[in-house]
Amino acid sequence: MERIYNSENQFTNWKLEGRGEGFPIECRAVIDASGVSGAAAKFLDMGGDIEVIAGFQYELNDVPNDGYLDFYIWPKYSPHGYVWMIPKEGGRANVGLVTTEKKGALKHLEDFIEDTYLNDKPTVNPPWRTKGGKVRPFGGTIPISGPRTTTVGDGILLVGDAAGFTSPLFEGGTHLALWSGREAAVTLASAIKDGDLSGARLMAYEKAWKKRFPPYHKILKGKTALYELSDEEMSAMARCLPNELGNMSPLDKAFIGLKILVRRPLLFTKRVISVLLSFGYSRAKFFGW
């Protein structure tokens, strides 16, 4: 990737080198949607290294479907992460986990399947894989430390995983990728119309996502506090929560705090309020999948 500047040192376009007859390619701007690798950010030394977490899943058949997604915050099987069961049509389901323990992720997932109601369900390859092959999990790495310090530059914008846009608590990123991609396109179209593709002009995109997205540092603070709780403390906190976390009034939230204070006052020394705030920020209203 090479930036081209005019005689007045103003950015004009990109020159992209690569393999094949179509290269080099010249273009006015680049939207980097290269995923967690953040190709442009690394190549252009934009800074802001991100922390990642391992995520893997199997596809299982004959799984009962009650219309709900199952999520388990269960450190035994997913240290500093969680396990999920996502039902699909025809009795199929994706069962997977995210965890900071990359080397042991698959063993944790297989143990969870073996130790729960899923132990007799057949594990299969997803339909998009070649038939007859060995059954293997699928997944990869997910950014969890929040946005990169820089998401714009002369003629370039980072979106989705490339920008570090995932929920740090539950690692969902589809909604953020779609929103940031659309916002980047709108910003870029306006900048092209104005004839100004400088980083200063494209900073409107960074201002927009910072205004839109919840405060990452607060979610990360709550996540750290959550994984410092024991299994028993997590269960005690969960028993104080309602079945539905959405649309809670300030009075509802105060009542939850009162229940925790009465039943397990020591949880307040474990920063449980930060945990509850993180749950609130991680609802679909802010960080949908």
C-alpha positions in Angstrom: 0.0 0.0 0.0 1.4 3.3 -1.0 -0.2 6.7 -0.5 0.1 9.2 -3.4 0.4 12.9 -2.6 0.3 15.9 -4.9 2.8 18.7 -5.2 1.1 20.5 -2.2 1.5 17.4 -0.1 -2.2 16.6 -0.1 -3.3 13.0 -0.3 -4.8 12.1 -3.6 -5.1 8.3 -3.9 -3.7 4.8 -3.1 -1.5 2.6 -5.2 -2.0 -1.1 -4.1 0.6 -3.7 -5.1 -0.3 -7.4 -5.3 -0.1 -10.6 -7.3 -2.0 -11.1 -10.6 -2.6 -9.2 -13.8 -4.9 -6.7 -12.1 -2.2 -5.1 -10.1 -1.2 -2.4 -9.3 -4.6 -1.0 -8.4 -5.2 2.7 -7.9 -8.2 3.9 -5.8 -9.3 7.0 -4.0 -9.8 5.4 -0.6 -9.7 2.1 1.3 -12.1 0.7 3.9 -10.2 -2.0 5.8 -12.6 -4.9 6.7 -9.7 -7.5 6.9 -10.9 -8.8 10.2 -8.9 -9.3 13.4 -5.6 -9.2 11.6 -6.1 -5.5 10.8 -3.9 -5.7 7.7 -3.9 -2.0 6.9 -3.4 -0.9 10.5 -0.3 -3.1 10.8 1.1 -2.3 7.4 0.7 1.4 7.9 1.8 1.3 11.5 -1.4 2.9 12.7 -0.8 1.6 16.2 -3.2 0.2 18.8 -2.4 -3.5 19.1 -5.5 -5.5 20.3 -5.9 -8.4 22.6 -7.7 -11.4 21.2 -9.6 -14.4 22.5 -10.1 -17.9 21.0 -13.5 -18.9 19.8 -14.5 -22.3 18.5 -17.7 -24.3 17.9 -19.0 -27.6 16.7 -22.2 -28.3 14.8 -24.5 -30.8 16.5 -27.6 -32.6 15.4 -30.8 -33.6 17.2 -30.6 -30.7 19.7 -33.9 -29.6 21.3 -34.9 -26.1 20.2 -37.0 -24.1 22.6 -36.5 -20.9 20.7 -33.8 -19.5 23.0 -30.0 -19.2 22.7 -28.2 -20.7 25.7 -25.2 -18.9 27.3 -23.2 -20.2 30.2 -20.7 -18.2 32.2 -19.0 -21.3 33.6 -15.2 -20.9 34.3 -14.7 -24.6 34.6 -15.4 -25.0 30.9 -14.6 -21.5 29.6 -12.0 -19.6 31.7 -12.5 -15.8 31.2 -15.2 -16.5 28.6 -18.5 -18.3 28.1 -20.2 -21.3 26.3 -23.1 -21.0 23.9 -25.7 -23.2 22.2 -27.2 -21.5 19.2 -30.2 -23.6 17.8 -30.8 -23.7 14.1 -33.5 -25.3 11.9 -33.8 -29.0 11.5 -32.5 -29.8 15.0 -29.1 -28.4 14.2 -27.1 -26.2 16.7 -23.8 -24.5 17.0 -22.2 -25.3 20.3 -19.0 -23.4 21.1 -17.1 -21.2 23.5 -14.6 -18.3 23.8 -11.8 -18.4 26.3 -8.5 -16.8 27.0 -6.9 -20.2 27.2 -6.2 -20.7 23.5 -4.3 -24.0 23.8 -7.0 -25.6 25.9 -10.1 -24.2 24.1 -11.0 -27.3 22.2 -10.6 -29.6 25.2 -12.8 -27.3 27.3 -15.5 -27.4 24.6 -15.4 -31.2 24.2 -15.6 -31.6 28.0 -18.6 -29.3 28.1 -20.4 -31.4 25.4 -19.5 -34.6 27.1 -20.6 -33.5 30.6 -24.0 -32.0 29.7 -27.2 -32.8 28.0 -25.4 -32.7 24.7 -23.2 -35.7 25.2 -25.3 -38.1 23.1 -25.9 -35.6 20.2 -24.0 -36.4 17.0 -21.3 -33.9 16.0 -21.1 -33.2 12.3 -19.4 -30.9 9.9 -21.4 -27.8 8.8 -23.0 -28.0 5.3 -20.5 -25.7 3.7 -17.7 -28.2 4.3 -16.8 -31.0 1.9 -18.8 -34.1 2.7 -17.0 -37.2 4.1 -14.2 -35.3 5.8 -13.2 -35.6 9.4 -15.5 -33.7 11.8 -13.6 -30.6 12.9 -14.6 -27.4 14.9 -14.6 -24.1 13.2 -13.8 -20.6 14.5 -10.9 -18.4 15.2 -9.7 -15.3 17.1 -11.9 -12.4 18.2 -10.7 -8.9 19.4 -11.7 -8.2 23.0 -9.7 -5.2 24.2 -11.8 -2.5 22.5 -11.2 -0.2 19.5 -7.7 0.5 18.1 -6.3 3.9 19.1 -6.6 5.0 15.5 -9.3 4.0 13.1 -8.8 6.6 10.4 -6.0 8.1 8.3 -5.4 9.8 5.0 -7.7 7.9 2.6 -8.4 5.0 5.0 -11.0 3.9 7.5 -11.1 0.7 9.7 -14.3 -1.1 10.3 -15.5 -4.2 12.2 -12.9 -6.5 13.8 -10.2 -4.7 11.9 -11.0 -1.7 14.1 -11.4 -3.8 17.2 -15.2 -3.3 17.3 -16.6 -6.2 19.3 -18.4 -6.3 22.7 -15.6 -6.9 25.2 -18.0 -8.8 27.5 -19.7 -11.2 25.1 -17.5 -10.8 21.9 -20.5 -10.2 19.6 -19.4 -8.1 16.6 -21.8 -8.6 13.7 -24.0 -5.6 14.5 -21.0 -3.3 15.1 -19.4 -4.4 11.8 -22.6 -3.6 9.9 -23.0 -0.3 11.6 -19.4 0.8 11.2 -19.3 -0.3 7.6 -22.3 1.8 6.8 -21.0 4.8 8.7 -17.6 4.5 7.0 -19.3 4.4 3.6 -21.4 7.5 4.4 -18.4 9.4 5.6 -16.3 8.4 2.6 -19.0 9.3 0.1 -19.3 12.8 1.7 -15.5 13.2 1.7 -15.2 12.3 -1.9 -17.9 14.7 -2.8 -16.0 17.4 -1.0 -12.8 16.4 -2.6 -11.0 16.0 0.7 -9.9 12.5 1.8 -7.5 13.7 4.5 -7.4 12.0 7.9 -8.7 15.2 9.4 -11.8 15.1 7.2 -12.4 11.4 7.8 -12.2 11.9 11.5 -15.9 12.5 11.3 -16.2 8.7 11.2 -14.2 8.2 14.4 -16.3 10.9 16.2 -19.5 9.1 15.1 -18.6 5.7 16.5 -17.3 7.2 19.7 -20.6 8.9 20.2 -22.6 5.8 19.2 -20.8 3.0 21.1 -20.9 2.6 24.9 -17.8 3.3 26.9 -15.5 0.3 26.4 -13.4 1.0 29.5 -16.5 0.6 31.7 -17.3 -2.7 30.1 -13.7 -3.9 30.4 -13.8 -2.9 34.1 -16.9 -5.0 34.7 -15.6 -7.9 32.7 -12.4 -8.0 34.9 -14.6 -7.9 38.0 -16.9 -10.7 36.7 -14.1 -13.2 36.2 -12.7 -12.5 39.6 -15.9 -13.9 41.1 -16.1 -17.6 42.1 -18.7 -19.9 40.6 -20.7 -19.6 43.8 -20.5 -15.8 43.8 -21.7 -15.7 40.2 -24.6 -17.9 41.1 -25.5 -15.7 44.1 -25.5 -12.6 41.9 -27.5 -14.3 39.1 -30.2 -15.3 41.6 -30.8 -11.6 42.3 -31.4 -10.8 38.7 -34.8 -10.8 36.9 -35.5 -13.3 34.1 -35.6 -10.3 31.6 -32.8 -7.8 31.8 -34.1 -5.5 29.1 -36.2 -2.3 29.8 -35.4 -2.2 33.5 -36.4 1.1 35.2 -34.1 2.9 37.7 -36.3 1.5 40.5 -35.8 -2.0 39.2 -32.1 -1.6 39.2 -32.2 -0.1 42.7 -34.2 -3.1 43.9 -31.6 -5.5 42.5 -28.9 -3.7 44.3 -30.9 -3.9 47.5 -31.4 -7.6 47.1 -27.6 -8.1 46.7 -26.9 -5.9 49.7 -29.3 -8.0 51.9 -28.4 -11.4 50.6 -24.7 -11.1 49.8 -23.3 -7.8 51.0 -19.7 -9.0 50.5 -20.3 -9.0 46.7 -20.1 -5.2 46.8 -16.4 -5.5 47.7 -16.0 -7.6 44.5 -17.1 -4.6 42.3 -20.4 -6.4 41.4 -22.0 -3.0 40.4 -19.4 -2.8 37.6 -20.4 -6.3 36.5 -24.1 -5.3 36.4 -23.3 -2.2 34.4 -21.3 -4.2 31.9 -24.3 -6.5 31.4 -26.5 -3.5 30.8 -24.1 -2.0 28.2 -23.8 -5.4 26.5 -27.5 -5.8 25.7 -28.6 -6.0 22.1 -29.7 -2.3 22.2 -25.9 -1.4 22.3 -24.0 -4.5 21.2 -26.3 -6.8 19.3 -24.9 -9.8 17.4 
